[in-house]
Amino acid sequence: MSYIDLILTEYESAMQSDSKVESNRRKTEKVVPASNSHQALRTLRIDLPKLFENAIFAEKGSANGYSTKGSCGQLNFNFAKVPWVAVFNNAITKGASNGYYIVLLFSEERNTAYLTLNQGFTAFLTLYGSSSLATQKIQDCANAATQLLTEAVPAGFVSGPINLSASVDLGKGYQAACILSKQYRLNDGHTNLDITNDFVALLKTYDQLVSLLSGTPITSLEITVDEAAFQAAANEPQQGKQKALLPPGGLPLPPMGQSAGHKKYLRSPAVTARVITNANGVCAFTTASDPHMSFTCGKRHVNYIEGHHLIPFSQQYRFAFSIDVDENIIPLCPNCHRLLHHAKMSERKKLLSQLLPMRANGLAERLIPVTLNELIGMYGKLTIDD
């Protein structure tokens, strides 16, 4: 029996035999330190990582610069629904949360496993602040990576999402994040030698991607986000998410990435979401007699508003510090937002002359001061990111 078949067949019993059981309302199996009393866990934590490590050594003469790890979940937490065995190039990442790496993933239904070139979902979630947008962007970056590897896809591997029958965010992230994969089905006749040979072929592709990216983060391969997706992500509720404690003064420039083949700065939905949360459905132009009502946001259950960069985000290149900051983002009802983008200039000037005095001190404190004439000039060049 191959290592993959053993884990697919025995993992469920391993969860029960090598666990700490806590009785509250119901019994729950918890991951304990690596006693590995069950063969499936020994295979996951020891045998498969060693198989990959030996393959690296045989291919390269040394396993230095790579690390291997098998995981059935975090200690003292529930067993992972999607256990995995990963190989990391230490120059790229040393863990599964960030970067890109080779990982063997076992489906929740325990009938399939995939050897994949994959990405860390947590890095995208941190960057975009929205699970739905992070999932979209991780798949975009997987597609971009595949295009870079057109001439280096190993035989038997395919590009695109995989199906782990995942019911939790981490497993769903792995599904969307997959760059290349080969599927193994339970009892399909594959052997440990087949797994080794496939791994060596994928390792060569992994090394080639490292060379092609030359240190560029995989999160920056494709950062295009349309306005509708951006505002939807910014309107996701932020309850339970830790609020950043921002230092005074100018903040570092936003990250850069590829957008339709061009380099540009990336605005963060998480920053705009913070402004929208604090606004609590109130447009900046709301008055007692004119509440600027739009409709009730389905995600927040308050009046729907959007975030607008007062200094247009496309003008970031003019400034030494980030303009993607709370002080530069205005909460607006959709009508006022569209007005600032599409009205005749005389109407836009009127609104800008009201907004700038409201934010001038904050902008100055963030070391991004701007005059009204400069601001008006920028509004003749608005782009999709503004």
N, C-alpha and C positions, 0 to 999 in steps of 0.2 A: 504494500500500500504506500502511495506517495505521501509526502508530508502534507500536501494540500488536502488530499482525501482524508487523512487522519484527522486534521483539524475540522474539516467540514462535518465529519461523522461524529466526533467525540467532544466538540466544544461545549455543547449544552450540558453534558454530564460533568465536564470539567468545572463548569461554573458552580455546580452544586457541591462537588466533592472537595474543592479547594477554595472555600470561601468562609467568610465570617457571616453568620446569620444573625440578623437583628430582628427582634420581634416588637413591632409597634402594632399597627392595625393588620399588617400582613408580613410574612417573612420575605426578606430581601437579601440576595446574595451580594456580598461586598468583596472587592478585590483585596487580597491580603499580600504581604511581602512575598517575594518569589520563592516559596517553598517548592513549587513545581511538583507537587505530589501526583499530579495527573499527567499522563503521557501527552495529551493534547497541549497542555500548558508548557511542558518541557519543549515540545516541538516548536511552539510559537515563540517562546522566549529564548531558547538556546539553539535548537537544531537548525531551524531555518536561517536565523542570523549567521550561524557558523557556516552554513552552506554558501551563503552569499559572500561572506568574508573570505572563505577559501577560494571562491571563484575569482574574486578581485585579485587575490595573491597570485593565483595561477596565471591570470591575464597580464598583470602588471609587474609581478615580482615583489610586490609589497602592497599591503593594505593601508599604508600610511596615508593620511589625508581623507579617509573615509571612516564612517562609523555606522554600525548597524544596530537596530533595536526592534524587538518584537513586543507588542503591547496588547493586553487584554483589558485595559482601562486604568484609570488613576487609582492609586492605593486608597483603600477605605471608602471608595465610591462604587457604584454599581458596575458590574462587568460591561465592557463595551459591546454594543450590539454589532458593530463592525470591527472585529479585531484586525490587526495589521502587523506587517513586518516591513520596516523601511531601511533604506540605505541612503545616507546623506554624504554629499561632498561637503566637507567641513568648511571649505572656502565660501560656500553658498549658504548653508544653514546647518545647525546642529540639532534641530528639532522639527517636529511636524507642523508647527504653527506658521512657519514663515518659509519663504523661498520655494525651491522646487527640488524634487527628489524622486527616487524610485521607491514605490511602495506596493506591496502585495496585499490586497484587500479581500476580505471574506464577506460574502453577502449575508444579510440578516436571515434569509431563508435557508442558509447553509447548504445550498446546492451548487454554488458557483463561487469562483475566486477570479480575481483579475490581477495580473502583473502590470503595473502602470508606471508611466512617467507622469507625475502629478504635482500639485501645488498646495501650499499651506493656506487654508481658508481664513484663518484668524487674521492674517496680514491684510486681506482684502476687507474684512469686516471692520478692522480698525481704521483703515483708510477711508472707507465710504460710509461707515456708521449705520448701514442699513443692510439687513440680511438679504432682502430681495435684490437690491442694487449690487451688493457684493457678489451674489451668485451670478448675476448677469455679466459683471465685469471679469470675474474669474474665467468664465467661459469664453469671453472675448479674447482674453490673454492666452488661453489654451489654443484658440484658433490661430492667433498670431504666431505663437511658438511653432505650431504645426507647419505653417507656411515657411518659416525659417528652415525647417527640417525636411523639406520636400524630398531631397536626395538622400536622406539618412534614415528613413523609416524601415525598421527591421522586418524581415519576412514574417508574416503571421500577425503583425500588429496593425491596429486600425486607429484612426483618430476619432475624437469626439467623446461625448458623455458616455458613461457606463451605467448599468442598472444594478445597484446593490440592494434593491427593495428597501431603501433606507427610510426610517421613520423619524430620525433625529437630524438636527442641523448639520452635525459634523459629517455624517454619512452622505447627506444630500450635497454638502460642499464638495466632497470627494468625487461624487458623480459628475457634477458640473465642471470641476477643475481638471478633469482628466485630459492630458495632452495625447498620450498614446496608450494603448492597452492590448493585452492578449488575454482571452478568456479560457479558463479551465473549468470544465463541468465535473461534478462528482462522478467518479468511475468511468471517465471517458478514455482511459487507457494511458494517460500521460504518466511519466516517471520522474523521479528526482533528477535524472540526467537531462530530461527535456526542460525542466524548470531551470537548471543550471545553464544550459545552452541559451535559452531565451533570455535569462538574466544578463549573460555576457553580451549578447547582441544589444540589449537595451542599455547596458552600461556604456557602450561605445556611443550610442545616440545621446545619452545624458552628458557625456564628456564633450560631445560636439556642441550641444546647446550651451554649455558653460563657456566654451570658446567663442561661439557666435555672439553671446550676450556681453562678453567682456566686462563683467561686473555690473551691468545694467540690471536693476531689480525687475523681476518678472511682472510685478504689479504695474510697471510703467509701459508695458508693450502696447497696450491699447486703452486709452483713458477717455475716449469719446463718450460723453453722456448727454443725451438730448434733454431739452428743457423740461419736458413733461416728466421724464424719469427722475431728474434732479429734484424737482419740486415735490414729487410723490415721496421720494426718500426723505426729504427734509421735513415732511409732514408726518413721518412715523413717530409715534409717541416715544418720549425719552425717559419715562418713569423707570427707575431702577438702574439707569445708566449713570455712572459716576461723572459728575461735572468737572471739567478740567479747571485747575487753578492756574490761571494764566499770569505770567510775570508781567511787571510793568514795562513800558517802553515798546520799541519795535520788536516784532516777532519774526522768526526766520521765514525766508521765502517759501511758498508752497512747493510741494514736489512737482517735478516735471515728468512728462511721458510722451508717448507717441499718440497722435490723433490724426487719423487719415494720412499717415506718413510724415506728419510734421511734428516738431517739438513744440509743446506748449505747457503752460502751468495747469495744475489740477485744482479746481475749487472743491471744497469739502462739504458734502451735504450735512455732515455732523455739526459744523459751525453754524450753518443756516438753521438747522433744526433747533439749536440752542436759542437762537434769536426768536424763532417762531414760538417756541415753548414759553419763553418769558413774555411774549406779546399777548398770549392767551386770546387770540382771535381778534385783536384790535388793530386795525389799519392805522398807520402813522398819521393819516389825514382825518381820522375820526373826530367828530365834534358832537356836542350834546344834541344838536339838531340834525346832524347827518352822520349816522352810525356806520356808513360804508359796509352794509351787510351784503354778503354774497350768498352762501349756502352753508349748511352744517357739514363740516368735514367728517367723513365716515370713520377716519382713524382717530381723530382727536375729540370729536363730539362738541366742537366749538365752531364759531364762524371761521370759514376757510380763508386763510391768508397765505401769501407767498413771500419769499425772501428776495430782495433786490440789492445788488451791490451799488451803492451810491457812486463811488468811484468805479467805473465799469471794470470788471475783472480782466477784460482784454487789455487793459492799460497797465497790468502788473509790471511789465518791462520798464516802465518809467520810474519805478520805485525800488529802493534798496531793501525795503521791508515788506512783509506780507500785507496785502490789502484784503485778504480773506479773513477778516476779523469782525467780531461782533459790532464794533463801533462803525464799521463801514456797511453793514447790512441793515436794510430798512424793511420792516414788516409792512406789506401792502396788500390790500384787497386786489383780486385779479384785474378789476377795471383800472385802478391806479397804476398797477404794474404795466399793463398794456399801454396805458397813456404815456408813461415815461419812455416806452420803446417806440411807439408808433404815431403819436400825435404830432401835429405841426410844431415846429421848434418854439414858437411863441408860447404855446401852452406848456411845453416841457420846461422852458426857462422859468415860468412862473412857479412850477412845483419845485424845481431845483433851488430857486432862491429862498423857498421856505425850508427845505430839508437841510441845506448846508449849515445854516446857523445852529440848527438843532444838534448837529454832529461835529462841528468844527473843533471843539475842544478835545473830544475823544479822538478824532483823527490826528490832531497835533500830538497828543500823548502817545499815540502809536507810531509817531514819526512818519506819517503819511499826509502831511498838510496839502491842501489844494485850494486855489482861489476859485471864485464863482466863474470867472471868465475861462479859466483852464478847464473847469468841469463842464461848462457848456460846450467848449470845443471838443471834448471827448465824446459827447453825445451825438456828434455827427458821424461816428465810426462804430456804432454798436454792433456786436456780433452775437452768435447764438449763446455764448457763455455769459452774456451780460444780463 
